[in-house]
Amino acid sequence: MSLSTFTVVHVVLSLVGIASGVLVLLRPSASPKAWGLTVLFLATTLAASVTGLLYLVAFPRLRLGHGIGIASLLVFVPVLLALCRHRLAGPWGGIYVAGAATLLYLNAFIAVMQAFAKIGFLRALPATSIGSPSFVAHLLVLAIAVWLAFHAFGHLRPGHPATRQARPRRAKPLRIADRWG
């Protein structure tokens, strides 16, 4: 696989991970659709982190992006424990939300960093009174990730519809009407 094809795959994985991560944190629930979206988020984010670290083979120099990739792999451990082993029970729901929001933030942080490094018109943006455009973009990404985390924490309250166990439905008795007699 050529380096440009590998880069396209890595970028697509990252963008799908970011988009699905936002959706997962917007609507945390135990429905099968949410489970599929959660798996998509975690799988693409994990794959993006691993493929990002594989750039060390082509460019054997540790950079900030590699450090963030290693940090995100470390965050995966409690997230997967909370989701797969503990099924978000008790404090593990909060651990999962905090970890998922952190994974989303780290993935988006790298995306913003790469965008400002690779896209010419973003690099050319003038500084504002707040700071560089890159710094402002990173603050915006942080604010969005924190808001999504608080939003998802709100859905983890006991008794909230998103976390409440569905009551089993009682089967309706069959009614057979005798039309002929």
Stockholm file with secondary structure:
# STOCKHOLM 1.0

chainA/1-181         MSLSTFTVVHVVLSLVGIASGVLVLLRPSASPKAWGLTVLFLATTLAASVTGLLYLVAFPRLRLGHGIGIASLLVFVPVLLALCRHRLAGPWGGIYVAGAATLLYLNAFIAVMQAFAKIGFLRALPATSIGSPSFVAHLLVLAIAVWLAFHAFGHLRPGHPATRQARPRRAKPLRIADRWG
#=GR chainA/1-181 SS CCHHHHHHHHHHHHHHHHHHHHHHHHSCCCSHHHHHHHHHHHHHHHHHHHHHHHHHHHSCSCCHHHHHHHHHHHHHHHHHIIIIISTTCTTHHHHHHHHHHHHHHHHHHHHHHHHHHHCHHHHTCCCCSSCCHHHHHHHHHHHHHHHHHHHHHHTTSTTCTTTSCCCCCCCCCCCCCCTTC
#=GC SS_cons         CCHHHHHHHHHHHHHHHHHHHHHHHHSCCCSHHHHHHHHHHHHHHHHHHHHHHHHHHHSCSCCHHHHHHHHHHHHHHHHHIIIIISTTCTTHHHHHHHHHHHHHHHHHHHHHHHHHHHCHHHHTCCCCSSCCHHHHHHHHHHHHHHHHHHHHHHTTSTTCTTTSCCCCCCCCCCCCCCTTC
//
